[in-house]
Amino acid sequence: MKNEDQLSEKELTTALRRRAMDYLARREHSRYELQCKLREKFEIPGDALISSVLDRLEADNLLSNTRFAESYVRSRIGRGYGPLYIRYQLRQRQVDSVLIDQVLTFDEDEWADVLADALAKKVADMPERGSKQWLKLQRFSQSRGFSLSHFNAACQEKSAATAKSQ
């Protein structure tokens, strides 16, 4: 294959589109992520050509920030992450704040359930309130992007489930 310097604009556009579609075939990407990857792979001056390729992919419905955000949220919830972490990561990928609010439409009880599941994987029984283990779980939940209210609700839920089973 020719060096990027030797490619015509049409060949470069085709190569950019092909590479972008390869990335999208693996998983959904935000427009910003894809732009960064293409800029890194193809060292071309300016972003006009990359932007035009990305515009065309969006027009063909192959690239969608909405689909990316929905997929990302599902993935991170499945891994036990909370709304603060997910929101931060989506902002890092330059997803619009309005779109982030749309895809993070869980109520507090649902987030507490997600955290309760993550805590269940971490410990079998909830430790005594204020103990070192309790504080460790609290830090764990905060590092996963959950608020203190989510942690307290998840602990109450887990304690109630433990009391019910005994």
N, CA and C atoms as a LAMMPS dump frame, in Angstrom:
ITEM: TIMESTEP
0
ITEM: NUMBER OF ATOMS
498
ITEM: BOX BOUNDS ff ff ff
-5.0000000000000000e+02 5.0000000000000000e+02
-5.0000000000000000e+02 5.0000000000000000e+02
-5.0000000000000000e+02 5.0000000000000000e+02
ITEM: ATOMS id mol type element x y z
1 1 1 N 0.844 -1.187 0
2 1 2 C 0 0 0
3 1 3 C 0.884 1.244 0
4 2 1 N 0.403 2.274 -0.625
5 2 2 C 1.155 3.523 -0.689
6 2 3 C 1.218 4.172 0.688
7 3 1 N 2.204 5 0.862
8 3 2 C 2.321 5.814 2.061
9 3 3 C 1.19 6.853 2.037
10 4 1 N 0.736 7.334 3.218
11 4 2 C -0.342 8.325 3.266
12 4 3 C -0.013 9.575 2.457
13 5 1 N 1.277 9.919 2.371
14 5 2 C 1.688 11.106 1.625
15 5 3 C 1.424 10.942 0.13
16 6 1 N 1.418 9.706 -0.362
17 6 2 C 1.289 9.44 -1.791
18 6 3 C -0.15 9.161 -2.22
19 7 1 N -1.073 9.046 -1.28
20 7 2 C -2.458 8.741 -1.619
21 7 3 C -3.181 9.98 -2.137
22 8 1 N -4.053 9.765 -3.115
23 8 2 C -4.893 10.872 -3.575
24 8 3 C -5.964 11.122 -2.504
25 9 1 N -6.661 12.231 -2.636
26 9 2 C -7.692 12.552 -1.642
27 9 3 C -8.796 11.497 -1.638
28 10 1 N -9.162 11.004 -2.819
29 10 2 C -10.209 9.984 -2.902
30 10 3 C -9.744 8.686 -2.24
31 11 1 N -8.5 8.285 -2.499
32 11 2 C -7.962 7.065 -1.887
33 11 3 C -7.856 7.22 -0.37
34 12 1 N -7.475 8.403 0.066
35 12 2 C -7.356 8.665 1.496
36 12 3 C -8.735 8.634 2.163
37 13 1 N -9.724 9.212 1.504
38 13 2 C -11.093 9.182 2.023
39 13 3 C -11.585 7.746 2.146
40 14 1 N -11.315 6.941 1.126
41 14 2 C -11.707 5.528 1.148
42 14 3 C -10.998 4.785 2.277
43 15 1 N -9.715 5.043 2.453
44 15 2 C -8.943 4.388 3.519
45 15 3 C -9.455 4.81 4.898
46 16 1 N -9.772 6.092 5.054
47 16 2 C -10.313 6.581 6.324
48 16 3 C -11.654 5.92 6.635
49 17 1 N -12.52 5.863 5.637
50 17 2 C -13.841 5.252 5.837
51 17 3 C -13.704 3.778 6.178
52 18 1 N -12.84 3.077 5.467
53 18 2 C -12.639 1.648 5.717
54 18 3 C -12.14 1.421 7.151
55 19 1 N -11.163 2.221 7.573
56 19 2 C -10.614 2.077 8.928
57 19 3 C -11.681 2.404 9.978
58 20 1 N -12.448 3.456 9.735
59 20 2 C -13.516 3.833 10.67
60 20 3 C -14.543 2.714 10.791
61 21 1 N -14.897 2.106 9.668
62 21 2 C -15.865 1.008 9.698
63 21 3 C -15.284 -0.218 10.397
64 22 1 N -13.983 -0.436 10.27
65 22 2 C -13.334 -1.526 11.012
66 22 3 C -13.476 -1.294 12.517
67 23 1 N -13.224 -0.067 12.951
68 23 2 C -13.37 0.259 14.372
69 23 3 C -14.82 0.064 14.826
70 24 1 N -15.764 0.531 14.007
71 24 2 C -17.18 0.437 14.365
72 24 3 C -17.693 -1.002 14.335
73 25 1 N -17.046 -1.856 13.567
74 25 2 C -17.457 -3.26 13.521
75 25 3 C -17.15 -3.959 14.844
76 26 1 N -16.139 -3.477 15.544
77 26 2 C -15.756 -4.088 16.826
78 26 3 C -16.683 -3.66 17.953
79 27 1 N -16.992 -2.37 18.006
80 27 2 C -17.884 -1.817 19.031
81 27 3 C -18.319 -0.426 18.599
82 28 1 N -19.343 0.102 19.272
83 28 2 C -19.771 1.476 19.016
84 28 3 C -18.696 2.435 19.532
85 29 1 N -18.528 3.544 18.851
86 29 2 C -17.588 4.589 19.255
87 29 3 C -18.316 5.926 19.238
88 30 1 N -17.873 6.84 20.082
89 30 2 C -18.372 8.209 19.974
90 30 3 C -17.652 8.858 18.791
91 31 1 N -18.224 9.922 18.298
92 31 2 C -17.592 10.63 17.178
93 31 3 C -16.191 11.085 17.569
94 32 1 N -16.047 11.587 18.788
95 32 2 C -14.75 12.075 19.269
96 32 3 C -13.716 10.947 19.324
97 33 1 N -14.105 9.786 19.853
98 33 2 C -13.181 8.644 19.925
99 33 3 C -12.692 8.251 18.536
100 34 1 N -13.634 8.157 17.621
101 34 2 C -13.297 7.751 16.259
102 34 3 C -12.401 8.792 15.589
103 35 1 N -12.689 10.044 15.817
104 35 2 C -11.867 11.115 15.252
105 35 3 C -10.433 11.018 15.779
106 36 1 N -10.284 10.781 17.074
107 36 2 C -8.939 10.654 17.669
108 36 3 C -8.193 9.457 17.099
109 37 1 N -8.887 8.331 16.964
110 37 2 C -8.234 7.128 16.439
111 37 3 C -7.8 7.321 14.987
112 38 1 N -8.653 7.944 14.198
113 38 2 C -8.307 8.172 12.79
114 38 3 C -7.174 9.188 12.665
115 39 1 N -7.201 10.219 13.497
116 39 2 C -6.143 11.228 13.48
117 39 3 C -4.8 10.596 13.847
118 40 1 N -4.831 9.666 14.795
119 40 2 C -3.61 8.981 15.223
120 40 3 C -3.1 8.029 14.137
121 41 1 N -4.01 7.326 13.488
122 41 2 C -3.631 6.344 12.467
123 41 3 C -3.15 7.021 11.182
124 42 1 N -3.876 8.04 10.761
125 42 2 C -3.545 8.753 9.523
126 42 3 C -3.036 10.136 9.894
127 43 1 N -1.791 10.347 9.774
128 43 2 C -1.202 11.637 10.142
129 43 3 C -1.373 12.618 8.985
130 44 1 N -2.583 13.169 8.903
131 44 2 C -2.88 14.121 7.837
132 44 3 C -3.119 15.495 8.46
133 45 1 N -2.728 16.559 7.773
134 45 2 C -2.915 17.902 8.325
135 45 3 C -4.392 18.294 8.318
136 46 1 N -4.832 18.882 9.402
137 46 2 C -6.217 19.345 9.496
138 46 3 C -7.191 18.208 9.744
139 47 1 N -8.392 18.603 10.142
140 47 2 C -9.434 17.619 10.44
141 47 3 C -10.562 17.621 9.419
142 48 1 N -10.434 18.407 8.372
143 48 2 C -11.533 18.555 7.415
144 48 3 C -11.89 17.232 6.749
145 49 1 N -10.886 16.484 6.32
146 49 2 C -11.145 15.219 5.632
147 49 3 C -11.74 14.193 6.591
148 50 1 N -11.192 14.113 7.785
149 50 2 C -11.72 13.176 8.787
150 50 3 C -13.151 13.561 9.151
151 51 1 N -13.408 14.847 9.327
152 51 2 C -14.757 15.31 9.657
153 51 3 C -15.752 14.973 8.563
154 52 1 N -15.338 15.111 7.317
155 52 2 C -16.254 14.792 6.216
156 52 3 C -16.563 13.296 6.182
157 53 1 N -15.561 12.462 6.476
158 53 2 C -15.794 11.01 6.528
159 53 3 C -16.75 10.684 7.674
160 54 1 N -16.545 11.304 8.831
161 54 2 C -17.414 11.054 9.983
162 54 3 C -18.831 11.566 9.728
163 55 1 N -18.95 12.71 9.053
164 55 2 C -20.272 13.229 8.691
165 55 3 C -21.011 12.233 7.808
166 56 1 N -20.296 11.662 6.856
167 56 2 C -20.897 10.681 5.937
168 56 3 C -21.324 9.422 6.698
169 57 1 N -20.497 8.973 7.644
170 57 2 C -20.852 7.798 8.45
171 57 3 C -22.102 8.073 9.292
172 58 1 N -22.212 9.292 9.811
173 58 2 C -23.412 9.655 10.57
174 58 3 C -24.634 9.707 9.658
175 59 1 N -24.462 10.243 8.455
176 59 2 C -25.564 10.309 7.494
177 59 3 C -26.027 8.909 7.1
178 60 1 N -25.085 7.972 7.022
179 60 2 C -25.412 6.579 6.691
180 60 3 C -25.868 5.787 7.917
181 61 1 N -25.968 6.461 9.06
182 61 2 C -26.374 5.856 10.327
183 61 3 C -25.43 4.734 10.782
184 62 1 N -24.167 4.848 10.427
185 62 2 C -23.17 3.881 10.883
186 62 3 C -22.475 4.371 12.148
187 63 1 N -22.499 5.672 12.359
188 63 2 C -21.895 6.293 13.539
189 63 3 C -22.982 7.075 14.258
190 64 1 N -23.163 6.781 15.551
191 64 2 C -24.212 7.448 16.313
192 64 3 C -23.767 7.614 17.759
193 65 1 N -23.707 8.855 18.213
194 65 2 C -23.373 9.1 19.615
195 65 3 C -24.454 8.549 20.54
196 66 1 N -25.704 8.565 20.092
197 66 2 C -26.803 8.026 20.9
198 66 3 C -26.628 6.533 21.108
199 67 1 N -26.38 5.81 20.025
200 67 2 C -26.164 4.361 20.136
201 67 3 C -24.95 4.058 20.997
202 68 1 N -23.884 4.85 20.81
203 68 2 C -22.684 4.657 21.616
204 68 3 C -23 4.845 23.096
205 69 1 N -23.687 5.935 23.432
206 69 2 C -23.983 6.234 24.839
207 69 3 C -24.853 5.143 25.457
208 70 1 N -25.869 4.689 24.738
209 70 2 C -26.733 3.62 25.253
210 70 3 C -25.943 2.338 25.484
211 71 1 N -25.116 1.989 24.535
212 71 2 C -24.289 0.789 24.647
213 71 3 C -23.304 0.907 25.803
214 72 1 N -22.695 2.062 25.937
215 72 2 C -21.712 2.294 26.997
216 72 3 C -22.367 2.194 28.372
217 73 1 N -23.546 2.788 28.51
218 73 2 C -24.262 2.743 29.792
219 73 3 C -24.615 1.303 30.148
220 74 1 N -25.159 0.548 29.202
221 74 2 C -25.491 -0.872 29.461
222 74 3 C -24.26 -1.649 29.896
223 75 1 N -23.167 -1.426 29.197
224 75 2 C -21.926 -2.133 29.494
225 75 3 C -21.423 -1.814 30.898
226 76 1 N -21.409 -0.551 31.25
227 76 2 C -20.874 -0.15 32.554
228 76 3 C -21.801 -0.544 33.7
229 77 1 N -23.095 -0.497 33.483
230 77 2 C -24.026 -0.959 34.516
231 77 3 C -23.821 -2.452 34.751
232 78 1 N -23.629 -3.194 33.684
233 78 2 C -23.374 -4.63 33.799
234 78 3 C -22.103 -4.939 34.561
235 79 1 N -21.166 -4.005 34.552
236 79 2 C -19.907 -4.185 35.288
237 79 3 C -19.966 -3.59 36.689
238 80 1 N -21.13 -3.054 37.076
239 80 2 C -21.303 -2.549 38.434
240 80 3 C -20.866 -1.118 38.658
241 81 1 N -20.902 -0.287 37.628
242 81 2 C -20.525 1.12 37.777
243 81 3 C -21.768 1.98 37.948
244 82 1 N -21.585 3.105 38.629
245 82 2 C -22.69 3.994 38.947
246 82 3 C -22.778 5.206 38.044
247 83 1 N -23.783 6.049 38.305
248 83 2 C -24.067 7.179 37.415
249 83 3 C -22.965 8.234 37.368
250 84 1 N -22.287 8.466 38.471
251 84 2 C -21.245 9.5 38.474
252 84 3 C -20.061 9.086 37.61
253 85 1 N -19.663 7.836 37.726
254 85 2 C -18.556 7.305 36.921
255 85 3 C -18.936 7.302 35.437
256 86 1 N -20.123 6.811 35.139
257 86 2 C -20.571 6.709 33.746
258 86 3 C -20.669 8.1 33.12
259 87 1 N -21.254 9.038 33.865
260 87 2 C -21.386 10.415 33.359
261 87 3 C -20.007 11.011 33.053
262 88 1 N -19.063 10.813 33.97
263 88 2 C -17.71 11.335 33.776
264 88 3 C -17.061 10.729 32.532
265 89 1 N -17.176 9.414 32.376
266 89 2 C -16.563 8.744 31.235
267 89 3 C -17.195 9.19 29.913
268 90 1 N -18.496 9.389 29.889
269 90 2 C -19.15 9.866 28.667
270 90 3 C -18.726 11.3 28.343
271 91 1 N -18.562 12.119 29.367
272 91 2 C -18.078 13.485 29.127
273 91 3 C -16.665 13.464 28.562
274 92 1 N -15.834 12.539 29.06
275 92 2 C -14.473 12.4 28.539
276 92 3 C -14.497 12.062 27.047
277 93 1 N -15.511 11.365 26.607
278 93 2 C -15.652 10.979 25.202
279 93 3 C -16.47 12.002 24.422
280 94 1 N -16.675 13.163 25.039
281 94 2 C -17.353 14.323 24.458
282 94 3 C -18.769 14.025 23.968
283 95 1 N -19.495 13.262 24.755
284 95 2 C -20.911 13.036 24.479
285 95 3 C -21.676 14.208 25.09
286 96 1 N -22.671 14.707 24.378
287 96 2 C -23.451 15.862 24.79
288 96 3 C -24.142 15.613 26.137
289 97 1 N -24.164 16.618 26.999
290 97 2 C -24.759 16.499 28.341
291 97 3 C -26.238 16.136 28.295
292 98 1 N -26.959 16.683 27.336
293 98 2 C -28.387 16.37 27.2
294 98 3 C -28.563 14.892 26.877
295 99 1 N -27.729 14.377 25.997
296 99 2 C -27.78 12.96 25.639
297 99 3 C -27.424 12.087 26.84
298 100 1 N -26.447 12.511 27.622
299 100 2 C -26.067 11.757 28.824
300 100 3 C -27.254 11.677 29.775
301 101 1 N -27.948 12.8 29.971
302 101 2 C -29.125 12.805 30.847
303 101 3 C -30.208 11.868 30.325
304 102 1 N -30.361 11.784 29.011
305 102 2 C -31.375 10.907 28.422
306 102 3 C -31.061 9.433 28.654
307 103 1 N -29.79 9.058 28.538
308 103 2 C -29.448 7.632 28.658
309 103 3 C -29.264 7.193 30.105
310 104 1 N -29.096 8.127 31.022
311 104 2 C -28.973 7.779 32.448
312 104 3 C -30.3 8.031 33.164
313 105 1 N -31.372 7.45 32.669
314 105 2 C -32.706 7.702 33.214
315 105 3 C -33.12 6.646 34.233
316 106 1 N -32.229 6.264 35.111
317 106 2 C -32.559 5.33 36.18
318 106 3 C -33.004 6.136 37.392
319 107 1 N -33.905 5.573 38.193
320 107 2 C -34.214 6.252 39.449
321 107 3 C -33.274 5.745 40.542
322 108 1 N -33.343 6.352 41.689
323 108 2 C -32.404 6.053 42.781
324 108 3 C -32.462 4.587 43.209
325 109 1 N -33.653 4 43.213
326 109 2 C -33.785 2.594 43.618
327 109 3 C -33.072 1.662 42.642
328 110 1 N -33.153 1.98 41.364
329 110 2 C -32.472 1.14 40.365
330 110 3 C -30.96 1.217 40.521
331 111 1 N -30.431 2.417 40.811
332 111 2 C -28.99 2.543 41.037
333 111 3 C -28.583 1.808 42.305
334 112 1 N -29.445 1.846 43.33
335 112 2 C -29.154 1.106 44.565
336 112 3 C -29.114 -0.396 44.282
337 113 1 N -29.988 -0.873 43.393
338 113 2 C -29.975 -2.297 43.008
339 113 3 C -28.678 -2.666 42.299
340 114 1 N -28.227 -1.797 41.409
341 114 2 C -26.962 -2.047 40.697
342 114 3 C -25.817 -2.136 41.701
343 115 1 N -25.797 -1.203 42.653
344 115 2 C -24.747 -1.215 43.672
345 115 3 C -24.873 -2.431 44.577
346 116 1 N -26.088 -2.803 44.946
347 116 2 C -26.285 -3.984 45.799
348 116 3 C -25.73 -5.228 45.115
349 117 1 N -25.94 -5.346 43.813
350 117 2 C -25.382 -6.481 43.062
351 117 3 C -23.858 -6.452 43.082
352 118 1 N -23.276 -5.267 42.914
353 118 2 C -21.813 -5.14 42.937
354 118 3 C -21.263 -5.473 44.324
355 119 1 N -21.97 -5.031 45.367
356 119 2 C -21.529 -5.33 46.734
357 119 3 C -21.675 -6.814 47.046
358 120 1 N -22.711 -7.443 46.5
359 120 2 C -22.917 -8.878 46.728
360 120 3 C -21.761 -9.69 46.158
361 121 1 N -21.19 -9.224 45.068
362 121 2 C -20.025 -9.908 44.497
363 121 3 C -18.793 -9.702 45.37
364 122 1 N -18.784 -8.597 46.097
365 122 2 C -17.624 -8.238 46.912
366 122 3 C -17.649 -8.935 48.28
367 123 1 N -18.811 -8.939 48.934
368 123 2 C -18.933 -9.542 50.27
369 123 3 C -20.223 -10.343 50.375
370 124 1 N -20.186 -11.388 51.199
371 124 2 C -21.379 -12.213 51.402
372 124 3 C -22.357 -11.523 52.358
373 125 1 N -21.856 -11.049 53.488
374 125 2 C -22.698 -10.378 54.489
375 125 3 C -22.199 -8.959 54.708
376 126 1 N -23.136 -8.066 54.951
377 126 2 C -22.76 -6.673 55.202
378 126 3 C -22.1 -6.566 56.573
379 127 1 N -20.977 -5.881 56.647
380 127 2 C -20.305 -5.7 57.938
381 127 3 C -21.071 -4.705 58.809
382 128 1 N -20.644 -4.604 60.037
383 128 2 C -21.263 -3.688 60.986
384 128 3 C -21.004 -2.245 60.553
385 129 1 N -22.013 -1.417 60.712
386 129 2 C -21.912 -0.006 60.327
387 129 3 C -20.755 0.661 61.074
388 130 1 N -19.898 1.372 60.338
389 130 2 C -18.78 2.087 60.936
390 130 3 C -17.502 1.272 61.059
391 131 1 N -17.562 -0.02 60.773
392 131 2 C -16.357 -0.855 60.864
393 131 3 C -15.42 -0.549 59.693
394 132 1 N -14.2 -1.063 59.791
395 132 2 C -13.233 -0.849 58.707
396 132 3 C -13.757 -1.427 57.395
397 133 1 N -14.359 -2.603 57.474
398 133 2 C -14.904 -3.251 56.275
399 133 3 C -16.028 -2.411 55.668
400 134 1 N -16.87 -1.827 56.524
401 134 2 C -17.96 -0.959 56.073
402 134 3 C -17.393 0.244 55.316
403 135 1 N -16.382 0.88 55.913
404 135 2 C -15.763 2.048 55.283
405 135 3 C -15.077 1.672 53.974
406 136 1 N -14.504 0.482 53.947
407 136 2 C -13.861 0 52.719
408 136 3 C -14.899 -0.17 51.603
409 137 1 N -16.053 -0.732 51.945
410 137 2 C -17.127 -0.885 50.956
411 137 3 C -17.669 0.476 50.515
412 138 1 N -17.71 1.41 51.448
413 138 2 C -18.175 2.751 51.112
414 138 3 C -17.223 3.406 50.104
415 139 1 N -15.92 3.282 50.337
416 139 2 C -14.933 3.825 49.387
417 139 3 C -15.037 3.114 48.037
418 140 1 N -15.24 1.799 48.074
419 140 2 C -15.402 1.022 46.843
420 140 3 C -16.584 1.56 46.034
421 141 1 N -17.712 1.783 46.714
422 141 2 C -18.901 2.261 45.995
423 141 3 C -18.673 3.655 45.417
424 142 1 N -17.95 4.501 46.145
425 142 2 C -17.661 5.838 45.625
426 142 3 C -16.721 5.771 44.427
427 143 1 N -15.761 4.853 44.472
428 143 2 C -14.84 4.719 43.331
429 143 3 C -15.558 4.186 42.101
430 144 1 N -16.673 3.494 42.316
431 144 2 C -17.471 2.984 41.206
432 144 3 C -18.484 3.999 40.698
433 145 1 N -18.537 5.178 41.316
434 145 2 C -19.417 6.234 40.818
435 145 3 C -20.785 6.278 41.456
436 146 1 N -20.908 5.763 42.671
437 146 2 C -22.178 5.811 43.385
438 146 3 C -22.1 6.86 44.486
439 147 1 N -23.232 7.482 44.779
440 147 2 C -23.283 8.476 45.849
441 147 3 C -23.467 7.773 47.19
442 148 1 N -23.345 8.534 48.248
443 148 2 C -23.529 7.998 49.595
444 148 3 C -24.967 7.515 49.79
445 149 1 N -25.924 8.218 49.197
446 149 2 C -27.328 7.791 49.321
447 149 3 C -27.552 6.451 48.619
448 150 1 N -26.884 6.232 47.482
449 150 2 C -26.981 4.928 46.811
450 150 3 C -26.407 3.84 47.709
451 151 1 N -25.271 4.148 48.351
452 151 2 C -24.619 3.174 49.228
453 151 3 C -25.526 2.818 50.4
454 152 1 N -26.105 3.832 51.048
455 152 2 C -26.985 3.571 52.189
456 152 3 C -28.21 2.762 51.775
457 153 1 N -28.799 3.093 50.634
458 153 2 C -29.966 2.35 50.148
459 153 3 C -29.594 0.908 49.812
460 154 1 N -28.441 0.714 49.195
461 154 2 C -27.999 -0.64 48.846
462 154 3 C -27.724 -1.458 50.104
463 155 1 N -27.157 -0.825 51.121
464 155 2 C -26.879 -1.531 52.377
465 155 3 C -28.169 -1.924 53.076
466 156 1 N -29.155 -1.031 53.079
467 156 2 C -30.454 -1.361 53.674
468 156 3 C -31.104 -2.514 52.922
469 157 1 N -31.016 -2.463 51.602
470 157 2 C -31.591 -3.52 50.769
471 157 3 C -30.905 -4.858 51.047
472 158 1 N -29.582 -4.835 51.123
473 158 2 C -28.815 -6.055 51.364
474 158 3 C -29.077 -6.59 52.77
475 159 1 N -29.172 -5.704 53.757
476 159 2 C -29.463 -6.122 55.133
477 159 3 C -30.862 -6.718 55.23
478 160 1 N -31.825 -6.109 54.544
479 160 2 C -33.193 -6.625 54.548
480 160 3 C -33.25 -7.998 53.89
481 161 1 N -32.515 -8.174 52.81
482 161 2 C -32.489 -9.468 52.121
483 161 3 C -31.84 -10.533 53
484 162 1 N -30.798 -10.158 53.733
485 162 2 C -30.114 -11.09 54.631
486 162 3 C -31.037 -11.484 55.782
487 163 1 N -31.754 -10.505 56.358
488 163 2 C -32.669 -10.774 57.467
489 163 3 C -33.829 -11.655 57.011
490 164 1 N -34.296 -11.453 55.793
491 164 2 C -35.398 -12.232 55.25
492 164 3 C -35.005 -13.694 55.05
493 165 1 N -33.768 -13.925 54.643
494 165 2 C -33.315 -15.289 54.359
495 165 3 C -33.008 -16.077 55.634
496 166 1 N -32.888 -15.38 56.782
497 166 2 C -32.566 -16.085 58.033
498 166 3 C -33.771 -16.494 58.764
